[in-house]
Amino acid sequence: MADSHGKYIADDAGLAFAWVGFLVYDRVGYQRRAIIGYGGGIDLVDRITNAIPDHTDSA
């Protein structure tokens, strides 16, 4: 989990990656997604969970 700069580190290490936080410049609307509170927590868990099959599909 990191901003857009973390994507390069995850690619080099071969890890799954979820875009979270400020300065997500390679995805539309991610800067407005909540990560605080119940709804934000559920959305964060969904993003992390979906990053795993996305990573295995691209490998």
C-alpha positions, 0 to 999 in steps of 0.5 A: 500500500502506497501512493503512485511512487510505490508502484515501481518498488512493488513491481521490482520486488514482485509484490501485489500493490494497492494505491492508497493515500495522497498523490495517486496521479496514475488513477482517476478519482483515487484522491477522493476515496475515503480510507477513514471510518467504517465505509472507508475501512471496508473500501480499503479492505476491498482494494487490498483484497482485489490487489492480490488477484490482479497481481497474480493475473498479471504474473 
